[in-house]
């Protein structure tokens, strides 16, 4: 799976639900993996039997919902007990992942702390946190650029990954995030090079005169270009992270068709 363009889907984003995931239909379309959030862990007894029955497997835990600065957690929080609490909770998730052979955890950087923390101070704490996570389990820890935060460019992300300097630390790429930042997915993937291990695919609306929002549009309804996405994905595992609770199956099916047309 590490070197195959394995299609996965994030059922939480797609359906807006912890239980109504339409797994049989998604499997029949060609999706072979799931991208989960930490909120899925308490419901494992509900979804795991069906996932196994269909020959699917969880392939990534998207920990970004656990990394909302000042609300859920931060890997570069200047308040040490809060940073350590975030790291501790994510280590618990990594232990759960190890028991199921889930290969990837996606994490993200944070904004400047409210107590005048410099970018250098935030960088040092982020590096320390990622090293702690890398030492805690077998999963790949993948740092991802996020809009409206520090270390937003692919060059920034590559710099942090290199400074962490651990074999199980790499980068993930969210198509919507890099577009909002002003990079093309293909350019970002080229910058990240062999440190890029996983791609999250969605669309965003970047029309002139409209606010740049971190939205989750169905593919083809925003500014993403299919050739650009396919160039970024290459042979990497990828996931669909569209939010479409009104028509999740339609969004999942049209995404595969849109990518195939490229």
Backbone as JSON, one array per atom type, in Angstrom:
{
  "sequence": "XXXXXXXXXXXXXXXXXXXXXXXXXXXXXXXXXXXXXXXXXXXXXXXXXXXXXXXXXXXXXXXXXXXXXXXXXXXXXXXXXXXXXXXXXXXXXXXXXXXXXXXXXXXXXXXXXXXXXXXXXXXXXXXXXXXXXXXXXXXXXXXXXXXXXXXXXXXXXXXXXXXXXXXXXXXXXXXXXXXXXXXXXXXXXXXXXXXXXXXXXXXXXXXXXXXXXXXXXXXXXXXXXXXXXXXXXXXXXXXXXXXXXXXXXXXXXXXXXXXXXX",
  "N": [[0.82, -1.21, 0.0], [2.06, 1.19, 0.57], [3.31, 2.06, -1.75], [1.39, 2.24, -3.73], [-1.3, 3.53, -5.73], [-3.67, 3.69, -3.96], [-7.1, 3.97, -3.58], [-8.89, 5.65, -1.09], [-11.4, 6.63, 1.32], [-12.8, 9.23, 3.29], [-15.13, 8.62, 5.52], [-16.4, 10.09, 7.52], [-16.21, 12.83, 6.84], [-17.49, 12.64, 4.36], [-20.15, 11.77, 4.84], [-20.91, 13.06, 7.15], [-21.37, 11.7, 9.48], [-20.97, 9.36, 12.19], [-21.66, 6.76, 11.8], [-23.35, 6.05, 9.57], [-22.19, 4.99, 6.88], [-22.27, 3.81, 4.3], [-20.73, 1.62, 3.36], [-20.65, -0.75, 1.76], [-21.49, 0.15, -0.77], [-19.5, 2.04, -1.35], [-17.27, 0.37, -1.46], [-17.94, -1.2, -3.69], [-17.68, 0.66, -5.68], [-14.94, 0.94, -5.91], [-13.36, 1.93, -3.92], [-10.9, 1.22, -1.53], [-9.89, 1.67, 0.95], [-10.06, 3.31, 4.21], [-10.09, 6.56, 5.56], [-9.78, 7.75, 8.73], [-10.95, 9.61, 11.61], [-9.84, 10.57, 14.93], [-12.21, 10.51, 16.4], [-13.55, 8.28, 15.55], [-12.61, 6.09, 16.91], [-13.94, 5.2, 19.37], [-16.15, 4.0, 18.19], [-15.38, 1.68, 16.99], [-16.23, -1.02, 17.14], [-18.56, -0.96, 15.78], [-18.09, -0.32, 13.03], [-15.82, -1.82, 12.19], [-16.22, -4.72, 11.72], [-17.77, -4.77, 9.31], [-16.09, -3.43, 7.53], [-13.91, -5.22, 7.39], [-15.24, -7.44, 6.33], [-15.78, -6.56, 3.75], [-13.32, -6.44, 2.62], [-11.93, -4.12, 2.84], [-9.72, -1.64, 4.38], [-8.64, 0.26, 7.22], [-6.53, 2.97, 6.55], [-5.44, 5.37, 7.26], [-5.22, 7.74, 9.9], [-6.63, 10.74, 10.35], [-5.54, 13.25, 12.12], [-6.03, 15.92, 12.33], [-8.45, 17.17, 13.32], [-7.93, 17.04, 16.05], [-6.13, 18.99, 16.43], [-6.69, 21.76, 16.64], [-5.84, 24.94, 17.21], [-5.97, 26.36, 20.47], [-8.45, 25.28, 20.95], [-8.73, 22.4, 20.62], [-6.12, 21.29, 20.58], [-2.5, 21.55, 20.23], [0.58, 21.11, 18.58], [2.65, 22.8, 18.92], [2.29, 24.36, 21.12], [3.01, 26.89, 23.45], [2.55, 26.63, 26.13], [3.56, 24.29, 28.23], [2.31, 22.04, 29.52], [-0.07, 21.85, 28.15], [0.76, 21.32, 25.52], [2.04, 18.84, 25.95], [-0.17, 17.36, 26.78], [-1.63, 17.21, 24.4], [0.2, 15.75, 22.82], [0.28, 13.39, 24.33], [-2.37, 12.43, 24.05], [-2.41, 11.92, 21.3], [-0.45, 9.96, 21.14], [-1.8, 7.89, 22.39], [-3.69, 7.38, 20.38], [-1.94, 6.49, 18.39], [-1.03, 4.1, 19.56], [-3.39, 2.64, 19.44], [-3.62, 2.5, 16.65], [-1.35, 0.95, 16.0], [-2.12, -1.57, 16.87], [-3.79, -2.32, 14.86], [-2.48, -2.12, 12.51], [-2.45, 0.25, 11.0], [-1.16, 2.47, 8.67], [-0.63, 5.31, 8.48], [-0.56, 8.52, 10.08], [-1.92, 11.7, 9.94], [-0.81, 14.91, 10.73], [-0.8, 18.39, 11.76], [0.67, 21.73, 11.63], [0.56, 24.6, 13.91], [-0.94, 27.83, 14.67], [0.7, 30.93, 15.63], [1.29, 31.1, 19.11], [-0.58, 32.72, 21.75], [1.05, 34.15, 23.44], [3.09, 35.77, 22.36], [4.86, 34.13, 20.98], [7.63, 33.28, 19.0], [8.26, 32.46, 15.5], [10.44, 30.77, 15.33], [10.53, 29.66, 17.91], [8.08, 28.3, 17.9], [8.6, 26.5, 15.85], [10.66, 24.92, 16.98], [9.29, 23.64, 19.1], [7.33, 22.25, 17.65], [8.93, 20.47, 16.17], [10.0, 18.97, 18.31], [7.64, 17.78, 19.32], [6.76, 16.22, 17.12], [8.87, 14.45, 16.9], [8.55, 13.05, 19.32], [6.11, 11.76, 18.8], [6.89, 10.2, 16.62], [8.55, 8.37, 17.85], [6.83, 6.83, 19.24], [5.32, 4.86, 18.04], [4.64, 2.58, 15.26], [3.59, 3.75, 13.01], [3.63, 5.95, 10.13], [4.3, 9.32, 10.59], [2.82, 12.05, 9.31], [3.31, 15.25, 8.25], [1.33, 18.04, 7.46], [0.63, 20.8, 5.35], [-1.38, 23.58, 6.3], [-3.94, 25.99, 5.75], [-3.83, 29.42, 6.88], [-2.12, 29.14, 9.02], [1.08, 28.74, 10.71], [4.05, 27.72, 8.88], [3.06, 27.09, 6.29], [3.66, 26.66, 3.57], [4.79, 24.26, 1.08], [7.54, 24.16, 1.08], [8.12, 25.05, 3.67], [7.01, 22.92, 5.16], [8.61, 20.79, 4.28], [11.05, 21.62, 5.33], [10.61, 21.37, 8.12], [10.14, 18.6, 8.31], [12.62, 17.62, 7.49], [14.21, 18.62, 9.56], [13.19, 17.26, 11.78], [13.99, 14.66, 11.14], [13.55, 11.77, 11.13], [13.03, 8.38, 10.2], [10.38, 7.52, 9.94], [8.88, 9.78, 9.55], [7.19, 11.95, 7.46], [5.55, 13.7, 4.8], [2.21, 14.82, 4.18], [-0.21, 15.75, 1.68], [-2.74, 18.01, 1.16], [-4.98, 18.72, -1.28], [-6.8, 20.91, -1.4], [-5.78, 22.56, 0.63], [-3.18, 23.32, -0.29], [-3.87, 24.7, -2.6], [-5.3, 26.89, -1.56], [-3.2, 28.11, -0.24], [-1.76, 29.01, -2.37], [-0.2, 27.49, -4.04], [0.25, 25.06, -6.64], [-1.01, 21.7, -6.64], [0.67, 19.88, -7.99], [3.12, 21.26, -8.08], [3.64, 21.5, -5.34], [3.87, 18.8, -4.63], [6.16, 18.14, -6.09], [8.06, 19.72, -4.78], [8.06, 18.54, -2.22], [8.91, 16.0, -2.8], [10.38, 12.8, -2.3], [9.6, 12.73, 0.31], [6.9, 13.0, 0.46], [4.08, 11.13, 1.2], [1.36, 10.61, 1.09], [-1.83, 11.63, -0.15], [-4.53, 13.89, 0.1], [-7.59, 14.42, -1.37], [-9.59, 17.02, -2.54], [-11.73, 19.76, -3.48], [-11.62, 23.36, -3.89], [-12.98, 26.71, -3.87], [-11.66, 29.25, -5.62], [-12.31, 31.65, -6.84], [-11.83, 34.97, -8.15], [-12.42, 37.73, -6.01], [-13.9, 36.42, -4.12], [-13.96, 35.14, -0.77], [-11.21, 33.23, 0.49], [-11.85, 30.18, 1.5], [-11.6, 27.36, 3.67], [-12.96, 25.08, 2.4], [-14.84, 22.07, 1.48], [-15.35, 21.04, -1.35], [-17.14, 19.11, -3.85], [-15.28, 17.31, -6.32], [-14.37, 19.0, -9.29], [-16.11, 21.09, -9.02], [-14.85, 23.33, -8.2], [-11.71, 24.99, -8.11], [-9.67, 23.19, -8.61], [-7.56, 21.28, -10.78], [-7.8, 18.44, -12.81], [-5.57, 17.24, -14.06], [-3.48, 18.26, -12.62], [-3.93, 17.26, -10.04], [-3.69, 14.5, -10.5], [-1.01, 14.4, -11.22], [0.13, 15.09, -8.79], [-0.65, 12.95, -7.14], [0.35, 10.57, -8.38], [1.77, 7.5, -7.81], [0.97, 7.27, -5.2], [-0.79, 6.46, -2.12], [-4.14, 7.67, -1.68], [-6.87, 9.78, -0.54], [-10.37, 10.55, -0.56], [-11.78, 13.45, 0.63], [-14.08, 14.91, 0.65], [-16.86, 16.89, 1.76], [-20.08, 15.94, 1.77], [-22.84, 15.46, 2.78], [-25.45, 15.46, 1.83], [-25.53, 14.04, -0.61], [-23.72, 11.67, -0.52], [-22.88, 9.27, -1.84], [-23.14, 9.92, -4.52], [-21.24, 11.97, -4.71], [-18.9, 10.52, -4.11], [-18.83, 8.67, -6.24], [-18.75, 10.35, -8.51], [-16.31, 11.58, -8.07], [-14.37, 9.56, -8.55], [-14.87, 9.11, -11.29], [-14.28, 11.63, -12.34], [-11.55, 11.84, -11.79], [-10.63, 9.68, -13.33], [-11.13, 10.59, -15.89], [-9.09, 12.31, -16.23]],
  "CA": [[0.0, 0.0, 0.0], [2.89, 2.38, 0.66], [3.69, 2.53, -3.07], [0.31, 2.03, -4.68], [-2.31, 4.58, -5.75], [-4.83, 3.05, -3.35], [-8.16, 4.94, -3.27], [-9.58, 5.55, 0.2], [-12.43, 7.65, 1.49], [-13.04, 9.62, 4.68], [-16.59, 8.54, 5.64], [-16.91, 11.12, 8.42], [-16.42, 14.03, 6.03], [-18.41, 12.39, 3.25], [-21.54, 11.61, 5.28], [-21.21, 13.84, 8.34], [-21.91, 10.78, 10.47], [-20.06, 8.36, 12.73], [-22.15, 5.4, 11.62], [-24.01, 5.8, 8.29], [-21.05, 5.17, 5.99], [-22.5, 3.25, 2.96], [-19.47, 0.96, 3.05], [-20.78, -1.7, 0.65], [-21.56, 0.9, -2.01], [-18.18, 2.62, -1.6], [-16.39, -0.72, -1.87], [-18.3, -1.61, -5.05], [-17.17, 1.69, -6.6], [-13.51, 0.79, -6.06], [-12.63, 2.4, -2.75], [-10.32, 0.07, -0.84], [-9.42, 2.04, 2.28], [-10.77, 4.34, 4.96], [-9.36, 7.55, 6.36], [-10.59, 7.94, 9.93], [-10.55, 10.63, 12.58], [-9.82, 9.97, 16.28], [-13.58, 10.32, 16.9], [-14.03, 6.96, 15.14], [-12.07, 5.01, 17.74], [-14.95, 4.59, 20.25], [-17.18, 3.29, 17.43], [-14.71, 0.66, 16.2], [-17.01, -2.26, 17.09], [-19.67, -0.76, 14.84], [-17.69, -0.31, 11.62], [-14.73, -2.71, 11.81], [-16.62, -5.99, 11.09], [-18.19, -4.57, 7.94], [-14.89, -3.08, 6.77], [-13.17, -6.47, 7.15], [-16.05, -8.29, 5.45], [-15.71, -6.03, 2.39], [-11.94, -6.43, 2.16], [-11.35, -2.78, 2.96], [-8.91, -1.52, 5.58], [-8.27, 1.62, 7.62], [-5.16, 3.22, 6.12], [-4.92, 6.63, 7.77], [-5.96, 8.5, 10.89], [-6.47, 12.18, 10.16], [-5.58, 13.81, 13.48], [-6.18, 17.38, 12.29], [-9.48, 17.66, 14.25], [-7.37, 17.12, 17.39], [-5.07, 20.0, 16.42], [-7.25, 23.1, 16.44], [-5.21, 25.75, 18.26], [-6.77, 26.99, 21.52], [-9.71, 24.57, 21.14], [-8.52, 20.97, 20.81], [-4.74, 20.96, 20.89], [-1.47, 22.13, 19.38], [1.89, 20.49, 18.73], [3.66, 23.83, 19.18], [1.77, 25.22, 22.18], [4.06, 27.35, 24.36], [2.22, 26.16, 27.48], [4.1, 22.94, 28.11], [1.39, 20.97, 29.9], [-1.07, 21.69, 27.09], [1.41, 20.61, 24.41], [2.23, 17.46, 26.34], [-1.47, 16.7, 26.78], [-1.93, 16.9, 23.0], [1.08, 14.65, 22.41], [-0.16, 12.18, 25.03], [-3.6, 11.93, 23.42], [-2.08, 11.36, 19.99], [0.26, 8.69, 21.37], [-2.86, 6.91, 22.62], [-4.22, 7.02, 19.06], [-0.91, 5.69, 17.72], [-1.06, 2.75, 20.13], [-4.56, 1.99, 18.84], [-3.28, 2.23, 15.25], [-0.39, -0.15, 15.93], [-2.84, -2.82, 17.04], [-4.57, -2.61, 13.65], [-1.61, -2.0, 11.35], [-2.8, 1.43, 10.2], [0.19, 2.97, 8.39], [-0.41, 6.75, 8.42], [-1.27, 9.53, 10.86], [-1.71, 13.05, 9.42], [-0.83, 15.96, 11.74], [-0.59, 19.71, 11.18], [1.24, 22.77, 12.48], [-0.39, 25.5, 14.55], [-0.67, 29.26, 14.58], [1.47, 31.49, 16.74], [0.61, 31.12, 20.4], [-1.02, 34.06, 22.13], [2.01, 34.83, 24.32], [4.17, 36.35, 21.57], [5.79, 33.08, 20.58], [8.22, 33.51, 17.69], [8.19, 31.32, 14.59], [11.53, 29.86, 15.69], [10.1, 28.92, 19.1], [7.03, 27.37, 17.48], [9.26, 25.45, 15.06], [11.38, 24.04, 17.9], [8.32, 22.82, 19.81], [6.72, 21.35, 16.67], [9.9, 19.42, 15.91], [10.04, 18.1, 19.49], [6.4, 17.01, 19.4], [6.72, 15.22, 16.06], [9.84, 13.42, 17.28], [7.92, 12.22, 20.35], [5.13, 10.91, 18.13], [7.61, 9.24, 15.77], [9.14, 7.35, 18.71], [5.8, 6.17, 20.04], [4.62, 3.78, 17.36], [5.2, 2.18, 13.97], [2.96, 4.48, 11.92], [4.27, 7.11, 9.54], [3.75, 10.6, 11.02], [2.86, 12.88, 8.1], [3.01, 16.65, 8.51], [0.59, 18.59, 6.33], [0.39, 22.23, 5.3], [-2.75, 24.0, 6.53], [-4.07, 27.43, 5.55], [-4.02, 30.31, 8.02], [-1.26, 28.72, 10.11], [2.5, 28.77, 10.42], [4.62, 26.62, 8.1], [2.0, 26.76, 5.35], [4.11, 26.27, 2.23], [5.42, 22.94, 1.0], [8.94, 24.33, 1.47], [8.12, 25.07, 5.14], [6.76, 21.55, 5.64], [9.81, 20.0, 4.0], [12.08, 22.02, 6.28], [10.32, 20.76, 9.42], [10.35, 17.15, 8.19], [14.06, 17.37, 7.48], [14.76, 18.89, 10.88], [12.8, 16.15, 12.65], [15.0, 13.67, 10.77], [13.2, 10.42, 11.56], [12.64, 7.64, 9.0], [8.93, 7.37, 9.85], [8.24, 11.1, 9.46], [7.15, 12.46, 6.1], [4.59, 14.75, 4.53], [0.96, 14.59, 3.46], [-0.59, 16.9, 0.88], [-4.16, 18.22, 0.96], [-5.12, 19.51, -2.49], [-7.44, 22.17, -1.09], [-4.9, 23.4, 1.45], [-2.1, 23.93, -1.07], [-4.47, 25.68, -3.5], [-5.57, 28.1, -0.78], [-1.91, 28.74, 0.05], [-1.26, 29.63, -3.6], [0.62, 26.55, -4.78], [-0.46, 23.99, -7.33], [-0.68, 20.4, -6.03], [1.82, 19.27, -8.66], [4.32, 21.97, -7.63], [3.88, 21.14, -3.94], [4.36, 17.42, -4.61], [7.54, 18.15, -6.58], [8.9, 20.27, -3.71], [8.14, 17.57, -1.13], [9.69, 14.88, -3.32], [10.13, 11.47, -1.72], [9.04, 12.84, 1.66], [5.45, 12.95, 0.33], [3.66, 9.73, 1.31], [-0.1, 10.44, 1.11], [-2.51, 12.81, -0.7], [-5.96, 14.05, 0.38], [-8.14, 15.1, -2.55], [-10.84, 17.75, -2.51], [-11.73, 20.96, -4.3], [-11.94, 24.62, -3.22], [-13.39, 27.77, -4.77], [-10.7, 30.35, -5.55], [-12.69, 32.71, -7.79], [-11.47, 36.33, -7.72], [-13.48, 38.48, -5.35], [-14.53, 35.6, -3.09], [-13.05, 34.79, 0.33], [-10.57, 31.91, 0.39], [-12.33, 29.4, 2.63], [-11.14, 25.97, 3.72], [-14.19, 24.32, 2.14], [-14.66, 20.71, 0.97], [-16.26, 20.95, -2.49], [-16.98, 17.96, -4.75], [-14.3, 17.53, -7.38], [-14.92, 19.56, -10.5], [-16.96, 22.24, -8.72], [-14.01, 24.42, -7.72], [-10.57, 25.46, -8.89], [-8.69, 22.13, -8.81], [-7.45, 20.74, -12.13], [-7.62, 17.01, -12.7], [-4.21, 16.86, -14.43], [-2.62, 18.68, -11.51], [-4.12, 16.3, -8.95], [-3.12, 13.21, -10.88], [0.44, 14.55, -11.16], [0.51, 15.08, -7.38], [-0.89, 11.63, -6.56], [1.27, 9.58, -8.92], [1.5, 6.15, -7.3], [0.79, 7.34, -3.76], [-2.14, 6.28, -1.58], [-4.87, 8.93, -1.6], [-8.21, 9.67, 0.01], [-11.37, 11.57, -0.87], [-12.19, 14.07, 1.89], [-15.19, 15.83, 0.35], [-18.05, 16.93, 2.63], [-21.28, 15.89, 0.93], [-23.85, 14.64, 3.48], [-26.71, 15.38, 1.07], [-25.42, 13.03, -1.66], [-22.35, 11.14, -0.37], [-22.55, 8.27, -2.85], [-22.96, 10.63, -5.78], [-19.95, 12.66, -4.65], [-17.84, 9.52, -4.17], [-18.8, 8.1, -7.59], [-18.32, 11.36, -9.48], [-14.89, 11.84, -7.85], [-13.59, 8.57, -9.29], [-15.05, 9.36, -12.73], [-13.57, 12.86, -12.67], [-10.13, 11.53, -11.81], [-10.37, 8.79, -14.44], [-11.14, 11.39, -17.12], [-7.78, 12.96, -16.35]],
  "C": [[0.86, 1.25, 0.0], [3.22, 2.92, -0.72], [2.63, 2.34, -4.12], [-0.7, 3.18, -4.59], [-3.63, 4.02, -5.23], [-5.89, 4.09, -3.02], [-8.82, 4.64, -1.93], [-10.61, 6.67, 0.28], [-12.54, 7.96, 2.98], [-14.56, 9.65, 4.89], [-17.18, 9.59, 6.57], [-17.19, 12.4, 7.65], [-17.51, 13.81, 4.99], [-19.86, 12.39, 3.72], [-21.92, 12.5, 6.45], [-21.71, 13.0, 9.49], [-20.81, 9.85, 10.97], [-20.49, 6.93, 12.43], [-22.69, 5.12, 10.21], [-23.03, 6.0, 7.14], [-21.23, 4.56, 4.59], [-21.28, 2.45, 2.48], [-19.57, 0.01, 1.85], [-20.78, -0.97, -0.69], [-20.2, 1.51, -2.36], [-17.19, 1.55, -2.06], [-16.67, -1.14, -3.31], [-17.82, -0.59, -6.09], [-15.67, 1.53, -6.86], [-12.7, 1.35, -4.93], [-12.17, 1.2, -1.93], [-9.86, 0.39, 0.58], [-10.29, 3.1, 2.91], [-9.76, 5.28, 5.6], [-10.28, 7.92, 7.52], [-10.14, 9.17, 10.69], [-10.51, 9.97, 13.95], [-11.21, 9.74, 16.86], [-14.14, 8.96, 16.55], [-13.62, 5.84, 16.08], [-13.13, 4.41, 18.67], [-16.02, 3.79, 19.51], [-16.61, 2.1, 16.66], [-15.52, -0.63, 16.09], [-18.17, -2.17, 16.11], [-19.21, -0.95, 13.4], [-16.65, -1.36, 11.24], [-15.19, -4.04, 11.2], [-17.02, -5.83, 9.63], [-17.01, -4.23, 7.04], [-14.1, -4.34, 6.42], [-13.92, -7.37, 6.18], [-15.92, -7.86, 3.99], [-14.29, -6.02, 1.83], [-11.31, -5.06, 2.13], [-10.45, -2.75, 4.2], [-8.71, -0.05, 5.93], [-6.81, 1.87, 7.24], [-4.59, 4.52, 6.67], [-5.82, 7.14, 8.89], [-5.62, 9.98, 10.67], [-6.66, 12.85, 11.51], [-5.79, 15.32, 13.49], [-7.32, 17.89, 13.18], [-9.0, 17.77, 15.69], [-6.36, 18.25, 17.53], [-5.62, 21.35, 16.0], [-6.71, 23.99, 17.54], [-6.24, 26.41, 19.18], [-8.09, 26.26, 21.78], [-9.48, 23.09, 21.47], [-7.09, 20.63, 21.18], [-3.78, 21.58, 19.9], [-0.15, 21.43, 19.65], [2.99, 21.51, 18.96], [3.19, 24.81, 20.25], [2.89, 25.59, 23.14], [3.79, 26.97, 25.8], [2.52, 24.66, 27.51], [3.1, 21.86, 28.47], [0.32, 20.77, 28.85], [-0.48, 20.97, 25.88], [1.58, 19.14, 24.73], [0.92, 16.69, 26.39], [-1.88, 16.32, 25.37], [-1.09, 15.72, 22.52], [0.63, 13.34, 23.06], [-1.41, 11.58, 24.38], [-3.31, 11.3, 22.05], [-1.27, 10.07, 20.11], [-0.75, 7.58, 21.66], [-3.48, 6.45, 21.31], [-3.22, 6.15, 18.31], [-0.87, 4.26, 18.26], [-2.24, 1.96, 19.58], [-4.29, 1.62, 17.4], [-2.34, 1.05, 15.11], [-1.08, -1.5, 16.04], [-3.62, -3.24, 15.81], [-3.75, -2.42, 12.37], [-1.95, -0.83, 10.44], [-1.52, 2.23, 9.94], [0.42, 4.47, 8.54], [-1.21, 7.52, 9.47], [-0.9, 10.91, 10.29], [-1.83, 14.05, 10.57], [-0.53, 17.29, 11.06], [0.04, 20.68, 12.15], [0.16, 23.69, 13.01], [-0.03, 26.95, 14.29], [0.26, 29.69, 15.72], [0.66, 31.45, 18.02], [0.33, 32.57, 20.81], [-0.01, 34.81, 22.98], [3.27, 35.23, 23.57], [5.25, 35.32, 21.23], [6.33, 33.39, 19.18], [8.05, 32.28, 16.81], [9.27, 30.3, 14.92], [11.16, 29.03, 16.92], [9.03, 27.9, 18.75], [7.63, 26.2, 16.7], [9.95, 24.44, 15.97], [10.41, 23.1, 18.63], [7.63, 21.83, 18.87], [7.65, 20.19, 16.37], [9.97, 18.44, 17.08], [8.81, 17.2, 19.57], [6.37, 15.9, 18.36], [7.73, 14.11, 16.35], [9.27, 12.49, 18.35], [6.91, 11.26, 19.73], [5.82, 9.83, 17.31], [8.2, 8.1, 16.6], [8.11, 6.48, 19.4], [5.11, 5.0, 19.35], [5.25, 3.49, 16.01], [4.66, 2.99, 12.81], [3.86, 5.59, 11.39], [3.55, 8.36, 10.06], [3.92, 11.57, 9.86], [2.41, 14.3, 8.43], [2.41, 17.28, 7.26], [0.44, 20.1, 6.45], [-1.09, 22.53, 5.53], [-2.85, 25.5, 6.33], [-4.26, 28.16, 6.87], [-3.2, 29.89, 9.24], [0.19, 28.94, 9.74], [2.89, 27.59, 9.53], [3.62, 26.15, 7.03], [2.46, 26.29, 3.99], [4.71, 24.87, 2.25], [6.89, 23.03, 1.37], [9.07, 24.37, 2.99], [7.98, 23.66, 5.71], [8.0, 20.68, 5.44], [10.91, 20.33, 4.99], [11.87, 21.4, 7.65], [10.59, 19.26, 9.39], [11.84, 16.82, 8.21], [14.68, 17.6, 8.85], [14.4, 17.79, 11.88], [13.73, 14.96, 12.41], [14.74, 12.3, 11.39], [12.7, 9.66, 10.34], [11.14, 7.48, 8.84], [8.21, 8.7, 9.93], [8.34, 11.6, 8.02], [6.1, 13.54, 5.99], [3.34, 14.18, 3.88], [0.62, 15.87, 2.7], [-2.11, 16.92, 0.74], [-4.31, 19.18, -0.22], [-5.73, 20.88, -2.21], [-6.54, 23.11, -0.32], [-3.82, 24.08, 0.61], [-2.66, 24.94, -2.07], [-4.77, 26.99, -2.78], [-4.27, 28.85, -0.48], [-1.33, 29.44, -1.17], [-0.33, 28.76, -4.4], [-0.28, 25.62, -5.59], [-0.1, 22.67, -6.67], [0.54, 19.75, -6.68], [3.12, 19.92, -8.22], [4.67, 21.57, -6.19], [4.44, 19.72, -3.84], [5.81, 17.35, -5.08], [8.49, 18.67, -5.51], [9.11, 19.24, -2.6], [8.91, 16.31, -1.53], [9.35, 13.56, -2.65], [9.69, 11.53, -0.27], [7.51, 12.81, 1.63], [5.0, 11.5, 0.29], [2.16, 9.53, 1.08], [-0.74, 11.75, 0.63], [-4.0, 12.76, -0.35], [-6.56, 14.93, -0.71], [-9.49, 15.73, -2.25], [-10.67, 19.01, -3.31], [-12.05, 22.18, -3.44], [-12.26, 25.67, -4.28], [-12.46, 28.97, -4.59], [-11.03, 31.46, -6.55], [-12.3, 34.08, -7.26], [-12.68, 37.03, -7.09], [-14.21, 37.71, -4.26], [-13.49, 35.25, -2.02], [-12.47, 33.4, 0.11], [-10.92, 31.12, 1.64], [-11.82, 27.97, 2.53], [-12.35, 25.06, 3.59], [-13.83, 22.93, 1.61], [-15.65, 20.5, -0.17], [-16.07, 19.62, -3.23], [-16.03, 18.3, -5.88], [-14.99, 18.02, -8.66], [-15.79, 20.78, -10.28], [-16.17, 23.45, -8.24], [-12.87, 24.7, -8.67], [-9.51, 24.38, -9.15], [-8.73, 21.63, -10.25], [-7.09, 19.26, -12.05], [-6.18, 16.59, -13.04], [-3.24, 17.16, -13.3], [-2.71, 17.69, -10.35], [-3.48, 14.97, -9.28], [-1.59, 13.26, -10.84], [0.92, 14.5, -9.72], [0.4, 13.68, -6.78], [0.14, 10.62, -7.05], [0.88, 8.18, -8.48], [1.29, 6.12, -5.8], [-0.62, 6.95, -3.34], [-2.82, 7.64, -1.46], [-6.26, 8.68, -1.01], [-9.08, 10.81, -0.49], [-11.88, 12.13, 0.45], [-13.29, 15.11, 1.68], [-16.26, 15.75, 1.43], [-19.29, 16.99, 1.75], [-22.37, 15.07, 1.59], [-25.16, 14.53, 2.73], [-26.69, 14.29, 0.01], [-24.03, 12.4, -1.6], [-21.97, 10.14, -1.44], [-22.34, 8.92, -4.21], [-21.62, 11.34, -5.83], [-18.79, 11.67, -4.78], [-17.7, 8.94, -5.57], [-18.27, 9.11, -8.59], [-16.84, 11.7, -9.3], [-14.02, 10.86, -8.62], [-13.69, 8.8, -10.79], [-14.26, 10.59, -13.17], [-12.07, 12.61, -12.74], [-9.76, 10.63, -12.98], [-10.31, 9.55, -15.77], [-9.81, 12.1, -17.34], [-6.71, 12.05, -16.9]]
}
